[in-house]
Amino acid sequence: MATNNCDNLRNLKSARSDWKIIVRVIRVWKVVTRHGDVFKGMNLLLLDGKKCRMHAFVPGSMSERLGRILVDGNLYIIKNFQVKDYTPTDKYRAVEMDKQIVFTTETKIKELAESEVFIPKNMFDLFEYSQLQNRAKQIVFLTDIVGVVEKKDDINRYTNKEGVRTVNVRFKLSDGRKKLNVTFWGDFAEEFEKAYTDDLEQPVIVIIASAKISAWHDEIDVANYSPTQFYINYEHHSVARLRKMLQDPNFSKHKFSRKRKPLQLMKINNIKNLPAEFAEDEVICKVTIKLVEIRKDWNKDICSSCYLETKEDNGSKFCTHCDRIVPHALKRLYFYPTRVNKISADDHSTTNNFFHRFKITTVAADDTGGLEIVLKDREVMNLIKKGVNDLKPQDNVFPPELKKIQGQNYTVVLRLSTENKNKKDEVYVASNIMVGWEYTPEPIVDEGDQSRTTQTTFCEPSDSSLHLDTISQLNPPAL
């Protein structure tokens, strides 16, 4: 079976069964009832080269034979299978897809060598803790999260009132701002306890994939379900980023849950001269955007695997990070400050498709002076009513939609960073923007978490639309 002319998981439909896909098996599990009974059959989570994940089911009559062939982590070419749409009663799906694969007696499988095709080792759709209250209100999808283990209890083994042997292990998971209660049950708890050894790098960081999220008295509880898997100190950029954040002595003291000061309306000259104690506060200014910075290199070709910028090599696109030729490079439209030479770790994790986002630099002014303001994805989309994918630049011409921002009056909410107040960074970031100068801030004390969702990071573009920030009460009814 050739490796060309294969179908993408995202394009599969229930109308036919002669599909052919190249995938990596990234998870294998069996469905177990709460009483420990195992359903016949085998469940797989598949990942293709287009960063799409899909659940596949192997019926019980075939699971023993195919279980010897299908190994977690290996690459396969698979052909001739059914595709079934999920029904409204199908709950707790491992990934956010509306269909699944079902193997049949006609299904053919062949293992591939790692050198034959590149597919990432794994993929996660990580959610920010501030979004988990909403996730707890639905029972259709399971959820991926990452955090630092805190206050882990010893494993608890006991017999309940029904005489059933029960095992659980409890701990708290933290992202430095919020904490979650986690309880693993049954054999899954035993596996976690066995893997949680004394020689692990500290602090321990865990990714919980396909976790069941629930809420009790406004507290989030995380538990395992049949597809759930844990990854301790996993080699993933979200883990590396979190470990880097841990080096900051103020990691657990971020001002995300404190009562925010009432927003003050200030002139630019006053903002520039605020003392250091205003770091991480927000202020409002009324400005005219004089200039949208236009970079010559705003339109880049990027690797379809790691999403880093490619290089030209004998007429082909080459990724130095993956050490491979990229025959179908992706386009990334980005608008970064001129002084930024590369994508930072933070830019890999703020949206599902970080390469499909805005981050433009503007020069704004009032009657006291000027300053540079960065407008990120949500703010730009609020202004132009379009996402990056909706722009259709021709011949590498800078999108005219963005040029229209120039010369207009705006009310802008600025978040003041520590670097801003230490005079180490003169570029300010907007956390909200409104058209015109009519808006007047109200002295509201809010106790909210203004964090952004982590969606699918550079390792996992989601098939859904961007998880945008919750638009705060500062937004006017219409722009």
FILUM-928819 format. One line per 10 residues: number of its first residue (from 0); their letters; for each residue z negated, y negated, x negated of C-alpha. Coordinates in Angstrom, 1 decimal, always signed. Layout:
<recs>
NUM	A	Z,Y,X ~ ...
</recs>
This chain:
<recs>
0	MATNNCDNLR	+0.0,+0.0,+0.0 ~ +1.0,-3.3,-1.5 ~ -1.4,-6.2,-1.7 ~ +1.1,-8.7,-0.3 ~ +2.1,-9.5,+3.3 ~ -1.5,-9.1,+4.4 ~ -3.2,-10.8,+7.3 ~ -6.1,-13.3,+7.3 ~ -9.2,-12.4,+9.2 ~ -9.1,-15.7,+11.0
10	NLKSARSDWK	-5.7,-14.9,+12.4 ~ -6.6,-11.5,+13.9 ~ -6.1,-11.0,+17.6 ~ -6.7,-8.2,+20.1 ~ -3.0,-8.0,+21.1 ~ -2.1,-5.4,+18.4 ~ -3.5,-2.9,+16.0 ~ -1.1,-2.8,+13.1 ~ -3.0,-5.3,+11.0 ~ -3.4,-5.2,+7.2
20	IIVRVIRVWK	-6.2,-7.1,+5.4 ~ -7.6,-7.4,+1.9 ~ -11.4,-7.9,+2.0 ~ -14.6,-7.4,+0.2 ~ -17.5,-5.6,+1.9 ~ -20.4,-8.0,+1.5 ~ -23.0,-6.2,+3.7 ~ -23.6,-2.8,+5.3 ~ -26.2,-2.0,+7.9 ~ -27.1,+0.3,+10.7
30	VVTRHGDVFK	-28.4,-0.8,+14.1 ~ -32.1,+0.3,+14.6 ~ -34.1,-0.1,+17.8 ~ -37.6,-1.6,+17.8 ~ -38.9,+2.0,+18.0 ~ -37.0,+3.0,+14.8 ~ -34.2,+4.9,+16.5 ~ -30.8,+4.5,+14.6 ~ -27.6,+4.1,+16.6 ~ -24.7,+6.2,+15.4
40	GMNLLLLDGK	-22.1,+4.1,+13.6 ~ -21.8,+1.8,+10.6 ~ -21.6,-2.0,+10.5 ~ -19.8,-4.0,+7.8 ~ -19.5,-7.6,+7.0 ~ -16.1,-8.4,+5.5 ~ -15.0,-11.4,+3.5 ~ -11.4,-12.3,+2.8 ~ -9.7,-14.6,+0.3 ~ -9.6,-17.4,+2.8
50	KCRMHAFVPG	-13.4,-17.6,+2.9 ~ -13.6,-16.1,+6.4 ~ -16.3,-13.5,+7.3 ~ -16.0,-11.0,+10.1 ~ -18.0,-8.1,+11.5 ~ -16.5,-4.6,+11.5 ~ -17.8,-1.5,+13.3 ~ -17.2,+2.1,+12.3 ~ -17.8,+4.5,+15.2 ~ -20.3,+7.2,+14.7
60	SMSERLGRIL	-17.7,+10.0,+14.6 ~ -16.1,+8.4,+11.5 ~ -19.1,+6.8,+9.9 ~ -20.1,+9.7,+7.7 ~ -16.6,+10.1,+6.2 ~ -15.9,+6.4,+5.8 ~ -19.5,+5.8,+4.5 ~ -18.5,+7.7,+1.4 ~ -15.5,+5.4,+0.9 ~ -16.8,+1.9,+1.9
70	VDGNLYIIKN	-19.3,+0.6,-0.6 ~ -21.2,-2.7,-0.4 ~ -19.6,-5.1,-2.9 ~ -16.2,-3.4,-3.3 ~ -12.7,-4.6,-2.5 ~ -10.4,-2.8,-0.1 ~ -7.1,-3.0,+1.6 ~ -7.5,-1.9,+5.2 ~ -4.8,-1.3,+7.8 ~ -4.4,-0.1,+11.4
80	FQVKDYTPTD	-7.5,-1.1,+13.3 ~ -8.4,-2.6,+16.6 ~ -9.6,-6.2,+17.1 ~ -12.0,-6.8,+20.1 ~ -13.1,-10.0,+21.5 ~ -16.9,-10.5,+21.9 ~ -18.2,-10.7,+25.4 ~ -20.7,-13.2,+26.7 ~ -23.4,-10.5,+26.6 ~ -22.9,-9.8,+22.9
90	KYRAVEMDKQ	-26.0,-11.4,+21.3 ~ -27.2,-12.0,+17.8 ~ -23.8,-11.8,+16.0 ~ -24.0,-11.8,+12.2 ~ -21.5,-14.6,+11.8 ~ -20.0,-17.3,+14.0 ~ -16.8,-15.5,+15.1 ~ -15.5,-14.7,+18.6 ~ -14.1,-11.3,+17.6 ~ -14.8,-8.1,+15.6
100	IVFTTETKIK	-12.9,-5.3,+14.0 ~ -13.3,-1.7,+15.2 ~ -12.0,+1.1,+13.0 ~ -10.0,+4.0,+14.6 ~ -8.8,+7.4,+13.5 ~ -5.6,+5.6,+12.5 ~ -7.4,+3.2,+10.1 ~ -6.3,+3.6,+6.5 ~ -8.5,+2.4,+3.6 ~ -7.7,+2.0,-0.1
110	ELAESEVFIP	-10.1,+0.6,-2.7 ~ -8.8,-2.2,-5.0 ~ -9.8,-3.0,-8.5 ~ -11.4,-6.4,-9.2 ~ -8.4,-7.4,-11.3 ~ -6.0,-7.0,-8.3 ~ -7.4,-9.8,-6.1 ~ -10.0,-12.5,-6.2 ~ -12.5,-12.7,-3.4 ~ -16.0,-14.2,-3.9
120	KNMFDLFEYS	-18.9,-11.9,-4.3 ~ -20.7,-13.3,-1.2 ~ -20.7,-16.1,+1.3 ~ -23.4,-17.9,+3.3 ~ -23.4,-20.5,+6.1 ~ -26.7,-22.2,+5.2 ~ -28.4,-24.4,+7.8 ~ -30.7,-27.3,+7.2 ~ -34.3,-26.8,+8.5 ~ -34.0,-29.8,+10.8
130	QLQNRAKQIV	-31.3,-28.0,+12.7 ~ -33.3,-24.8,+13.4 ~ -34.9,-26.1,+16.6 ~ -31.4,-26.1,+18.1 ~ -30.6,-22.7,+16.7 ~ -33.7,-21.3,+18.2 ~ -32.4,-22.3,+21.7 ~ -29.5,-19.9,+21.5 ~ -29.3,-16.1,+21.1 ~ -25.6,-15.8,+20.3
140	FLTDIVGVVE	-25.6,-16.2,+16.5 ~ -27.9,-15.4,+13.7 ~ -28.6,-18.0,+11.0 ~ -28.5,-18.2,+7.2 ~ -31.2,-20.2,+5.4 ~ -32.5,-20.7,+1.9 ~ -36.0,-21.8,+0.6 ~ -38.9,-21.5,-1.8 ~ -41.4,-18.7,-1.0 ~ -44.9,-20.1,-0.4
150	KKDDINRYTN	-48.2,-18.4,+0.6 ~ -46.8,-14.8,+0.7 ~ -49.3,-12.4,+2.2 ~ -49.7,-8.8,+1.2 ~ -47.8,-6.3,+3.3 ~ -49.6,-5.3,+6.5 ~ -49.5,-1.7,+7.7 ~ -51.2,-0.7,+10.9 ~ -50.8,+1.3,+14.1 ~ -50.4,-0.7,+17.3
160	KEGVRTVNVR	-51.9,+0.0,+20.7 ~ -48.9,+2.3,+21.6 ~ -49.7,+4.4,+18.6 ~ -46.6,+3.3,+16.7 ~ -46.8,+2.7,+13.0 ~ -46.0,-1.0,+12.3 ~ -45.3,-2.8,+9.0 ~ -44.8,-6.5,+8.4 ~ -45.0,-9.0,+5.6 ~ -45.5,-12.7,+6.2
170	FKLSDGRKKL	-44.8,-15.8,+4.1 ~ -43.7,-19.4,+4.3 ~ -40.4,-20.7,+3.3 ~ -40.0,-24.3,+2.2 ~ -37.2,-26.7,+1.4 ~ -39.6,-29.3,+0.1 ~ -39.7,-31.2,+3.4 ~ -40.4,-28.6,+6.0 ~ -41.9,-25.2,+6.1 ~ -40.9,-22.1,+8.1
180	NVTFWGDFAE	-43.0,-19.1,+9.1 ~ -41.2,-15.9,+8.1 ~ -42.1,-12.4,+9.2 ~ -40.2,-9.3,+8.1 ~ -40.8,-6.1,+10.1 ~ -40.4,-2.3,+9.5 ~ -38.4,-0.8,+6.7 ~ -37.0,-4.3,+6.0 ~ -40.5,-5.5,+5.2 ~ -41.0,-2.5,+2.9
190	EFEKAYTDDL	-37.8,-3.3,+1.1 ~ -38.7,-6.9,+0.6 ~ -42.2,-6.0,-0.7 ~ -40.7,-3.6,-3.2 ~ -38.2,-6.2,-4.4 ~ -40.8,-8.9,-4.6 ~ -42.1,-8.0,-8.1 ~ -44.5,-9.8,-10.4 ~ -41.7,-10.3,-13.0 ~ -39.5,-12.5,-10.8
200	EQPVIVIIAS	-38.6,-16.0,-12.0 ~ -41.1,-18.4,-10.5 ~ -41.0,-20.1,-8.0 ~ -39.2,-17.4,-6.0 ~ -36.2,-18.7,-4.0 ~ -34.9,-16.5,-1.2 ~ -31.7,-16.6,+0.9 ~ -32.1,-15.0,+4.3 ~ -28.7,-14.2,+5.7 ~ -28.3,-13.5,+9.5
210	AKISAWHDEI	-31.9,-14.3,+10.3 ~ -33.2,-14.4,+13.9 ~ -34.6,-17.9,+14.6 ~ -37.2,-18.6,+17.3 ~ -39.6,-21.4,+18.1 ~ -43.2,-21.2,+19.3 ~ -45.1,-24.4,+20.0 ~ -42.6,-26.5,+18.1 ~ -43.0,-24.2,+15.0 ~ -40.0,-22.3,+13.7
220	DVANYSPTQF	-40.3,-18.6,+13.2 ~ -37.9,-16.5,+11.2 ~ -37.6,-12.7,+11.6 ~ -35.2,-10.0,+10.6 ~ -32.7,-8.4,+12.9 ~ -30.3,-5.5,+12.3 ~ -27.7,-7.5,+10.2 ~ -30.3,-9.5,+8.3 ~ -30.3,-9.3,+4.5 ~ -32.4,-11.1,+1.9
230	YINYEHHSVA	-31.3,-12.2,-1.6 ~ -34.1,-13.0,-4.1 ~ -33.3,-15.6,-6.8 ~ -29.6,-15.0,-6.1 ~ -26.9,-16.4,-8.3 ~ -25.7,-19.0,-5.8 ~ -25.3,-22.8,-6.1 ~ -27.8,-23.4,-3.3 ~ -30.5,-21.6,-5.3 ~ -29.5,-23.4,-8.5
240	RLRKMLQDPN	-29.7,-26.8,-6.7 ~ -33.0,-26.0,-5.1 ~ -34.4,-24.9,-8.5 ~ -33.2,-28.1,-10.0 ~ -35.0,-30.1,-7.3 ~ -38.2,-28.3,-8.1 ~ -38.2,-30.0,-11.5 ~ -38.8,-33.2,-9.7 ~ -42.6,-33.7,-9.5 ~ -42.2,-35.4,-6.1
250	FSKHKFSRKR	-40.2,-32.5,-4.7 ~ -42.8,-31.7,-2.1 ~ -43.7,-35.3,-1.5 ~ -40.4,-36.6,-0.2 ~ -40.8,-39.1,+2.5 ~ -38.9,-37.2,+5.2 ~ -41.8,-36.6,+7.6 ~ -43.7,-39.9,+7.1 ~ -43.8,-42.6,+9.6 ~ -40.9,-44.9,+8.7
260	KPLQLMKINN	-41.4,-48.6,+8.4 ~ -39.7,-50.8,+11.0 ~ -36.2,-51.7,+9.8 ~ -36.0,-55.2,+8.4 ~ -32.9,-57.4,+8.5 ~ -32.3,-58.7,+5.0 ~ -29.8,-60.7,+3.0 ~ -28.0,-59.0,+0.1 ~ -29.8,-61.2,-2.5 ~ -33.2,-60.1,-1.1
270	IKNLPAEFAE	-32.2,-56.4,-1.0 ~ -31.2,-56.5,-4.7 ~ -34.6,-58.0,-5.6 ~ -36.9,-55.7,-3.6 ~ -39.7,-54.2,-5.6 ~ -39.9,-50.5,-6.6 ~ -42.2,-49.5,-3.7 ~ -39.2,-50.0,-1.3 ~ -37.5,-46.9,-2.8 ~ -36.4,-44.4,-0.1
280	DEVICKVTIK	-36.9,-47.1,+2.6 ~ -34.1,-48.3,+4.8 ~ -33.0,-51.9,+5.5 ~ -30.3,-53.5,+7.6 ~ -27.8,-56.1,+6.4 ~ -24.9,-57.9,+8.1 ~ -21.9,-58.0,+5.8 ~ -18.2,-58.4,+5.6 ~ -16.4,-55.6,+3.8 ~ -14.2,-57.4,+1.3
290	LVEIRKDWNK	-12.6,-54.4,-0.5 ~ -12.1,-50.7,-0.1 ~ -11.8,-49.3,-3.6 ~ -8.4,-47.5,-4.0 ~ -8.3,-44.9,-6.8 ~ -5.1,-43.6,-8.2 ~ -6.6,-40.0,-8.4 ~ -7.9,-39.9,-4.8 ~ -5.6,-37.0,-3.9 ~ -6.4,-33.8,-5.9
300	DICSSCYLET	-5.4,-30.2,-6.1 ~ -8.4,-27.9,-6.1 ~ -9.1,-24.2,-6.6 ~ -9.0,-22.2,-3.4 ~ -11.9,-20.1,-4.7 ~ -14.5,-22.5,-6.3 ~ -13.0,-25.8,-4.9 ~ -13.2,-27.5,-8.3 ~ -10.3,-29.5,-9.6 ~ -7.3,-27.6,-11.1
310	KEDNGSKFCT	-5.4,-28.4,-14.2 ~ -1.6,-28.2,-14.8 ~ -0.6,-25.3,-17.0 ~ +3.1,-24.7,-17.6 ~ +4.0,-25.9,-14.2 ~ +1.2,-23.9,-12.4 ~ -2.2,-24.9,-11.2 ~ -4.9,-23.4,-13.3 ~ -8.7,-23.3,-12.6 ~ -10.7,-23.4,-15.8
320	HCDRIVPHAL	-13.9,-22.5,-13.9 ~ -12.5,-19.2,-12.4 ~ -10.1,-18.7,-15.4 ~ -7.2,-18.0,-13.1 ~ -3.9,-19.4,-11.9 ~ -4.2,-20.8,-8.4 ~ -0.8,-20.2,-6.6 ~ -1.8,-22.0,-3.4 ~ -4.1,-24.8,-4.4 ~ -5.9,-26.8,-1.7
330	KRLYFYPTRV	-5.7,-30.5,-1.2 ~ -8.8,-32.5,-1.4 ~ -8.9,-36.2,-0.3 ~ -11.9,-37.9,-1.9 ~ -12.8,-41.5,-2.5 ~ -15.6,-41.6,-5.0 ~ -16.9,-44.6,-7.0 ~ -14.8,-45.2,-10.1 ~ -17.7,-44.4,-12.4 ~ -18.0,-40.8,-11.0
340	NKISADDHST	-16.1,-38.4,-13.2 ~ -16.9,-35.1,-11.5 ~ -18.3,-33.6,-8.4 ~ -22.1,-33.3,-8.5 ~ -24.1,-30.3,-7.3 ~ -25.2,-32.4,-4.3 ~ -21.6,-32.8,-3.2 ~ -21.2,-29.0,-2.9 ~ -23.7,-28.7,-0.1 ~ -23.7,-31.5,+2.3
350	TNNFFHRFKI	-21.0,-30.3,+4.6 ~ -19.2,-27.1,+5.6 ~ -16.0,-28.1,+3.9 ~ -17.1,-30.5,+1.2 ~ -13.5,-31.0,+0.1 ~ -12.6,-32.2,+3.6 ~ -14.8,-35.2,+3.6 ~ -15.0,-39.0,+3.0 ~ -17.0,-40.7,+0.4 ~ -15.5,-44.1,-0.2
360	TTVAADDTGG	-16.7,-47.1,-2.1 ~ -16.5,-50.6,-0.7 ~ -17.5,-54.1,-1.8 ~ -19.5,-55.9,+0.8 ~ -20.8,-59.5,+0.9 ~ -22.7,-62.0,+2.9 ~ -23.5,-65.7,+2.2 ~ -26.0,-64.8,-0.6 ~ -23.9,-62.4,-2.7 ~ -22.2,-59.0,-2.8
370	LEIVLKDREV	-22.8,-55.4,-3.6 ~ -21.1,-52.0,-3.6 ~ -21.7,-49.8,-0.6 ~ -20.8,-46.1,-0.4 ~ -19.7,-44.9,+3.1 ~ -19.9,-41.2,+3.5 ~ -18.3,-38.8,+5.9 ~ -20.1,-39.6,+9.2 ~ -20.0,-43.4,+8.6 ~ -16.3,-43.4,+7.9
380	MNLIKKGVND	-15.5,-41.2,+10.9 ~ -17.5,-43.5,+13.1 ~ -15.3,-46.3,+12.0 ~ -11.8,-44.8,+12.0 ~ -12.4,-42.1,+14.6 ~ -10.7,-39.5,+12.4 ~ -11.7,-36.8,+10.0 ~ -10.1,-36.2,+6.6 ~ -7.9,-33.5,+8.0 ~ -6.6,-35.9,+10.6
390	LKPQDNVFPP	-5.1,-38.2,+7.9 ~ -1.5,-37.5,+7.1 ~ -0.9,-39.4,+3.8 ~ +2.8,-39.5,+2.8 ~ +4.0,-39.6,-0.8 ~ +0.5,-39.9,-2.1 ~ +0.1,-43.3,-0.4 ~ -3.5,-44.3,+0.2 ~ -4.3,-43.8,+4.0 ~ -3.7,-47.1,+5.9
400	ELKKIQGQNY	-6.6,-46.2,+8.3 ~ -9.0,-46.8,+5.5 ~ -7.5,-50.1,+4.4 ~ -8.2,-51.4,+7.9 ~ -11.9,-51.4,+7.1 ~ -11.3,-54.4,+4.8 ~ -12.0,-57.8,+6.2 ~ -14.1,-56.7,+9.1 ~ -17.8,-57.5,+9.9 ~ -20.3,-54.7,+10.0
410	TVVLRLSTEN	-24.0,-54.1,+10.5 ~ -25.0,-51.6,+7.9 ~ -28.2,-49.5,+7.4 ~ -28.8,-49.0,+3.6 ~ -31.1,-46.3,+2.2 ~ -32.6,-47.7,-1.0 ~ -32.8,-45.1,-3.7 ~ -35.3,-45.0,-6.6 ~ -32.3,-45.8,-8.9 ~ -31.5,-48.8,-6.9
420	KNKKDEVYVA	-35.0,-50.2,-7.2 ~ -35.2,-49.4,-10.9 ~ -32.0,-51.3,-11.5 ~ -30.3,-48.2,-12.8 ~ -27.8,-48.0,-10.0 ~ -26.1,-50.9,-8.3 ~ -24.3,-48.8,-5.8 ~ -26.0,-48.5,-2.4 ~ -25.5,-45.7,+0.2 ~ -25.1,-46.5,+3.9
430	SNIMVGWEYT	-27.0,-44.2,+6.2 ~ -25.4,-45.8,+9.3 ~ -22.8,-48.5,+10.1 ~ -21.9,-50.4,+13.2 ~ -19.0,-52.7,+14.0 ~ -19.8,-56.4,+14.3 ~ -22.9,-58.5,+13.8 ~ -24.3,-58.4,+17.3 ~ -26.8,-55.6,+16.7 ~ -30.4,-56.5,+16.2
440	PEPIVDEGDQ	-32.9,-53.9,+14.9 ~ -35.9,-53.1,+17.1 ~ -39.3,-52.6,+15.4 ~ -39.4,-48.8,+16.1 ~ -41.5,-46.5,+14.1 ~ -39.8,-43.2,+14.0 ~ -41.0,-39.8,+12.9 ~ -37.8,-38.0,+12.3 ~ -36.1,-36.0,+9.7 ~ -32.9,-37.7,+8.6
450	SRTTQTTFCE	-31.7,-34.8,+6.6 ~ -28.2,-33.6,+6.8 ~ -27.1,-30.1,+7.7 ~ -26.1,-27.8,+4.9 ~ -23.3,-25.9,+6.2 ~ -21.3,-24.0,+4.6 ~ -21.3,-25.1,+1.0 ~ -18.5,-24.8,-1.4 ~ -19.0,-21.1,-1.3 ~ -18.4,-21.0,+2.4
460	PSDSSLHLDT	-16.3,-23.3,+4.4 ~ -17.1,-22.7,+8.1 ~ -14.4,-22.1,+10.7 ~ -16.1,-24.5,+13.0 ~ -16.2,-28.3,+12.9 ~ -18.5,-30.1,+10.6 ~ -22.2,-30.0,+11.3 ~ -22.6,-33.8,+11.5 ~ -25.9,-35.6,+11.2 ~ -27.7,-36.3,+14.4
470	ISQLNPPAL	-26.6,-39.9,+15.2 ~ -29.7,-42.0,+15.3 ~ -30.8,-44.5,+18.0 ~ -29.4,-47.2,+15.7 ~ -25.9,-46.4,+16.9 ~ -24.6,-48.7,+19.6 ~ -23.2,-47.1,+22.8 ~ -19.6,-47.5,+21.6 ~ -17.7,-48.7,+18.5
</recs>
